[in-house]
Amino acid sequence: MNTILLDVGTWDLTLDAFGNIALAAAPYAIAQDVASACRTVLAEVYYDVTLGVDYFGKFFGKTPTAAVFQEQFVSQAELVPDVVSAICIIESYSAASRETVGQILFVDSSGNQQTVSI
């Protein structure tokens, strides 16, 4: 499945050589969709308000555990079409600085194993 290709630095649309909106194909498209799903705030998607990470309810103004991050990111990653399974590994987490570093590892329907950094 194709998706709109986003610039990795700005997370904005990019153009192809002909000036059209660029598209990404699998397996990169699936990885980008997982990253997008984890950047989406709950209820931000107007056509399906059940999609997105509950940043306001679970993260902002609170001190969540690493397990909360893992649960939220895995649940969103597994909603992406063609994602068969996902796990989230938190490498470091600081409640004081509110910085989380980790990876989402997932397997797509073609058996490709990919990683998205968080």
Secondary structure, 3 states (H helix, E strand, C coil): CCEECECCCCCCECECCCCCECEECCCHHHHHHHHHHHHCECCCCCCCCCCCECHHHHCCCCCCCHHHHHHHHHHHHCCCCCEEEEEEEEEEEECCCCEEEEEEEEEECCCCEEEEEC
